[in-house]
Amino acid sequence: MERNCLKKDIKKKSFCEVQKEDFDELHEECGVFGIYDLDGNDVASSIYYGLFALQHRGQESCGIAVSDTTGPKGKVNSVKGMGLVNEVFDQEGLEKLHGDIGVGHTRYSTAGSSTRENAQPLVLNYVKGTLALAHNGNLINAPELRRELEYTGAIFQTTIDSEVIAYHIARERIKTHTAEEAVKCAMKKIKGAYSLIVMSPRKLIGARDPFGFKPLCIGKRDNAYILASETCALDTIGAEFVRDVLPGEVVTITKEGIASDTSLCIPSQKEARCIFEYIYFARPDSVFDGVSVYHSRIQAGRFLAIDHPVEADLVVGVPESGNAAALGYAMQSKIPYGTAFVKNGYVGRTFIKPKQSSRESSVRVKLNVLKETVAGKRIVMIDDSIVRGTTSARIVGMLKEAGAKEVHVRVSAPPFLHPCYFGTDIPSEDQLIAHQRTVEEICKIIGADTLGYLNIERLSQMVEGLPICKGCFTGAYPMERPKEDIRGEYAK
């Protein structure tokens, strides 16, 4: 069905184009944040500001869970709800969350429906006390693990794979001496992508999957230790970056400080970081595994200018993630860099999208073109990706309606050819514009004068040689594909 839609005249909105246009983009993953203040100070406000810095990673729901390590063992106070961080929490609510240890989460669903029940952190009460967990990523063996638990009597309150992880940690804790041992044993069963923050009554535990798909870092502020998805969250609360959690590592923060277990780490050449953290997901002011997100995007733009040069008058980026790559293209090509789009900063995931019968386009609600900037000029437009192509076609059309003489599209990622099973919301092959189409055919569909994608061999160069996952481009995944597509039964 999607293929027929894409072949139609893009100016004539078909039914499925209208249905798909709001989903023709990559979506963020989730953000996790945890803190343990060894001086006993309340941590809820720090978690709030940390989540605020990670809001770009998920805008559907969020939550905070805190505990007092000197109070009754196992008492956890939590608040979570649907919406943005500043919509779910207020000053009065934060002041009621007393505790010196806590974990927070902001969510975009790649598996499990978007409901309050699926909001995190998850808080479990079990025979050993309590457990609060925040998870970023996707498990590929969640359905079979879930069934295994159900047949032994487990009752699930959510449809997310994070609850599967929490149950396995709780079950392992009964057989182990410590919570960190339980986390380590659970990691031997779960497969896929995950960065975890687990709060037990007296410990804060961080864990990263052996391939390092998802980022997780350690920070310190005074006598408080922090775990966070991105370094920008550390900056926001005035903490200093200590180091990244290694792929496969389990770190434990207690009154005695930090302890590390690296027994699950695999050889570094087998690691597989998600390349879209650098291309799209992360804030440009974050640094992962020693590589600056901003620098990697600048490099991507430079590579595009080297590999796909064109004569033009102005280079522009599609906000926000296309801007740094556009600057890199301009720096390399010596073509002036400019601003062609004004973004409505008040449009989030939850704004009321235009109906099929409405003439308003959701793209136009989010972006508007500065006509005086582009009129009569040959434009190089840099975007981070093309998924289904409908949004790209509308943006190209907007530039030409504003008077652009030519529009040359450059994409700071290779063409999507395969889905992602590890947390990036990339759909199946038949919904991807690049599947079984040439670059020339895609160029014609989106209405551009020329089109150039980032060459796949440039990906490792833009992240300074870090091992990365390229499965959505090549079909060669770092681990076996799931037996069941968790984006089906458990997808939103």
N, C-alpha and C positions, 0 to 999 in steps of 0.2 A: 504493500500500500504506500509506504513512504517513498519508494522509488518512483512511482507514478506521480506523486505530488511534486517531487523535485524536478521532474522533466517539464512540468507545466510552466507557462509564462509566470515569472515571479511576481509580476505586477498584478496578476489576477489571483487573489487569495483563494486557494482551494480550501475545502473543509479541513483536511488534515494538516495543512500548513498553519491554519489558525490554531488548531488544537496543539500543534507541536511547538509553535514559535516561542512560548514561554519556557520551554525545556531545552532549547537549542544552545546550551552552554554547559560548561563544567560546573559542578557544585562543590562547595567546600566539604571538608570532612568533619572532624570534631576537634574540640580543644579541651585539654585536661590541665589541671592546676592543683597542686597540693602544697601545704606548708605546715611545718612543725616549729613552733616558737619555743625554744628550750628555756626561755625566761618566764614562760607562763602567760604571756600576753594573748589577748583575744586575736584571732586570725581572720574572722569573717570578712572584715572590710578589705584586707589584703587580697583575699580570694576574689572578692567582688571586682576589684580593680584589675586583677590578673585576668579574669574572664572577660572583662571589658576590652582588654588588649587583644584577646583571642576571639572576639566576636565575629571576625571575618571567617572563621573556620566553621561556624554553625550558627544559624539564626532562627532555628525552629523552637528549641527549648533550652533550658539551662537549670542548674541547681547547685546548691552548696550543702555539704554535710560537715558538722564540726563535733568535736568531743573534747572533754576536759580530762587530761591524763592524770590529774590529781583528784578527780571526783569519782563518783560511782563508776566502777568498771563496766564498760559496755553501753553507757548512755550516750546516744547520738541524737543531736538535734539537726533536722534537715528541712530545707525549703526548696521546692522545685516547681516549675510551671512552664507553660507554653509562652513563647515570645522572646524578645530580646532581654539582655541582662538588666537594663534599666527599667524594663516593664515588669519583670518578675520580682525585683527587689526594691525596697525603699529603705530609708534611713531607720525607721522604726523597726522594720523586720530584721535588719542586720544587727541592730543593737541587742536583739533577743537571742542571737546566735552566739552564745558564750562558749569558748573553748580555745585551747592553745594548739590544737591539731585539727586539720580539716582538708577536705578535697572538694574541688569544683569541676563542673563540666558544662560545655556549651555544645549543642548537638545539631548536626545535619544528618538525616537518616539516609544511609545507603543500604541498610537491611533492617527491617522492622518498621512498622507504620509510625507516622508522626502523631503521637498521642501523649498525653500527660503521663500515662502509665509507663511509657518507654523513655521518659526523661531520666537523666542521670544526675548525680551519682545514685547507684543502687545501694540500698541499705538492707542487709540481711541479719536477722537474729537467729542464732543457732546455738548448739549445745556449748560451744566454746566462748560464746559472747556475741559480739557484733562484728560486722565487716561492711565497710563502705568502699565502693569501687567505681572508678571512672575509666572509660576505655575509648581509645581512638583506633579505628581499624575495622577489618572484616575477617572473620574466620571462614575458611573454606570447608571445614568439617563440622560446622555448627549443627546441621540437621541430624546427622547420625549421633553426635554427642547428646543432643537434646532428647532424641528417642531413647537412648540408653538410660538417661536419667529418669525419663517419664516411666519406663518399665520397671524402675526400682522405687517408684512411689513419689518422685518429685512433682510438685505442683508449681507451675510457672505463672508468674503474675504479668509477664511482658512477652513480647515477640522478638526481642533483640538477642543477638548472640552474646552480648555482654553478660546477660543473666546466666548463660551456660558457663561462662568463665567463673563467675562468682560462686555458682554451685560447686564446681570442681575444686575451687580453692577451699571452700568450706568443708567439703568431704575429705580432702587431703589433710586439712588441719587436724581432724580427729585422729589421724594416724601419725602425725609428725609432732616434733617437739616445739617448733616455732612457726609463726605465720609466714616467714620468708621461705622456709622449707616447703610449706604448702603451696606457695606461689610457684616455686621452682618445679615441684612435682606436677602441678596443673599445666605448666608450660610444656611439659613433655607430651601431653595429650592433645593440646590445642594446636591447630595448624592454620597459618594465615598471617595476617598483618595485625599487629597490636602494639600500642604503647599503653601501659596500665599504671594507674596510681591506686594503691590499696591502703586504706586506713584501718588498722586494728586498734584496740583500746590504748596501746602504748607505743605504737610504731607507725611510721609512714614508709611504705614500700613502693618502689618504682621498678618497672620491668619493661624491656623492649624486646620484640621478637628477634630471633637469631639472624634474620635477613636485614633487619634495620629499616623496614619499609617506612615506618612512622617515626618522626623525631621525638626526642625527649631529652631534656637537659636539666642540669642541677645548678641551683643558684644559692647565694647566701646573703643575708642582710642582718647585720649585727649578730645575734645569737639564734637566728632562725634559718632553717634550711628549706629550700623550695625545689619542687619538681614542676616542670612546665613543658608544654608542647613546643613553645618557641621562645627565643631569647628576648623578643620584644616585650613579653609579659614580665620578665625580670626587670627590664629597664623601667617599665611603668611603675613598679612598686619600689624602685630605688635599690634593687638587689644587684649584686655583682655575679657575673657568669663564672661558674667554677669549671664545669666541663660537660660534655655530652655523656648521656648514658650510652654505653657501648651496645651494639647489636648483640642480643642474647644475655645481657647482663641483668642481674637483680641487685638493686641497691636498697639498703635498709637504714632508715634514720631513727635513732633512738636517743635517749638522754646522753649516751656515751659518744654520739656523733654518727658518722657514716661508715657502714660496712658494705663490702662488695663481694658478689659471687659471680665469677665469669665462666663457670664450668659449662654453661650452655652456649658460649660463644663459638661460632664456626670460623673457618679460615676467611680472612678479610676479602679474598678474591671471589668468594661465593655470596657475599652480601649483595643486597638488591634494594637500594633506597628508591622510593617513589620519585621519579624525575619531576612530577608535577608539583611537588613542594617547591622546587626551584623555578619552574616555569610559571606557575599560577597560584597555588594555594597559599603559600606563606606570605606574610607581610615583607616588603622589601628591606625593612630594617632588621630582619632576623638573620641569624647565622646558624647553619646546621653542619655538624661534623667538619668544622673548620672552613666552610665555604659560604661566602656572603651571597644571599639571595639576590640582592641588588646587582652585585658584580656579575653573577651568572646570567641575569637578564640582559645586562649591557653586552656581555659576550655573545649571547644569542643574536642580538641585533647586529653586532659587528659581522658575525658569520653570515647572516642573511645578506648583508651588503656585499660581502666578498663573493658569495656563491650565486646571488640573484640580483646583480646590479641593474639599474634602470635610470634613464634620464628623467629627472623630475624637478619640481620647484619647491616642494615642501614634504617633510616627513612628519606624520602624526601617529599617535598611538590611540588605540581604543581603551578608554579608562577601565580599570586602573592598571591591570597587570600588563597591558601593552605599552605603557608609557616608557618604562625603562628600556625595553627592547627597541622602541622607536628612537630613543636618544642614542643608543648604541649604533643603530643604522645610520643616523645622521652624522655621528662622529666619524664613522668609517668612510662614508660616502661623500662627506663634505656638503651634503644637501642640507639646507637650513631645517632646524627642528621647530615645530610650532604646535599650537593647540587648536584642534578643529572641533572638539566636542565639549559641551558642558554637561556634566552628569548631575542628575537630581540626587543629592545626597540623602534625601529622606525616603527614598524608595528601598524598602527591604524585601525580604522573602514573602512577607504577608500582605503586600498591597493588593487591592482588588483589581484583578486583571481584566482587561476589556473582554466583553463577550463576543461571540462570533458575529453577532449582528451589529456590533459597534464599529465605527470607523477608526477609533483610536487604536494605535498599535502600542503594545507594551514596550517595544524598543524605543519608540518616540517619547513615551512617558519617562523612560530612564535617561535617554540621551537626546541632546539637541545639537544641531550643527551651527557653528559660527560662520555664517555665510560670507562675511567680509574676509575671512581668512582663506577660504578655499575657492572663491569665485574666480574662474578663468585660469586656474592653476592645475598643474599636473601633480597629483597627490600620491605619495607612498603611504598606505595605511597599514600599520602593524597591529596584528591581533595575536593573542596567545594560542588560539586553537580554532578549528572549525569542526563542529560536531555533526549536526544535520544540515547546516548550510543556510537555513532560513533567516537566522539573525544576521549572518554575514551579508546575505543578499539585501536585506533591508537597510543595513548601514551603508553599503555601497550605493544603494539607490538614494539614500538621504544626501550623500555627498554630491552625487550628480544632480539631484534636484536643486541643491544649493549653488550649482554653477561650476562644479569641478570639471575641468576639461578632460582629464583622465584620472582613473583610480587604479593604482597598482597595489594589489594586496600581497603582503608578506606575513607569513605565519611563523611564530617562534617555537613551533613544535612540528614534528613530522606528521603525516596524515594518520588519523585514527583508522585502523583496519580491524581491530578486535576489541572485545569488551574487557573490562577490568574486574577482577574478582577480589581485590584487596583493599577496597575502600574508596576508589575514585568512581564517580557516578557516570561511567561510560557505557552506553547502551549496547545491545547486540548488533552484530554485523549488518543486518538488513536495514538498520536505522542510521547507519553511518554514511555520510555522503561520499566518502573516499572509497567505500567498499565497491570493488569491481568498476571503478571509474578512473579515468586518467586525469591528470592535473588540468589538461586542456578542457576536458568536459566539466570539471568542477568550476573552472574559471568562467566558463560560459553560463553555467547555472546561476552563479552568484552575481553575474553582471560586471565582473572586473575586466580591465583591459589586459592585465597580466596577473599571474598568481605564482608565488614561490613559497615552498615549505622549507623549514630547517632540515638540512640533510641529517640523516640518522647518525652518521659517524661523528657529528658535531656534539651530540648529547654528552658524551663522556668528557669532551674538551671543555664544555661550558661549566662542568662541575669539578674541574681539575683532576679528572681521572678516578673519581669515586665510583665504585661499582653501583650500577643502577638497574632498576627494572624497566625493560622496554617491551613488555608483553603486549601492551595495547597497540604497538606499532608493528611488531614482528610476529606475534603469536607464540613466541618462545618465552614461557613463563619460568620464573626461578623455582617453582615447585609444580607438582601436578595440578591440573585443573580440577575443580570440585566435581564430585560425582553427581551432586545436585546443585543447581544454580540457586544460591541463597537469595538472589535478587528476584526470584519467582515467588515461592510460597511465603517467604519472610520479607519480601520487598514491600515498600510502601504502596 
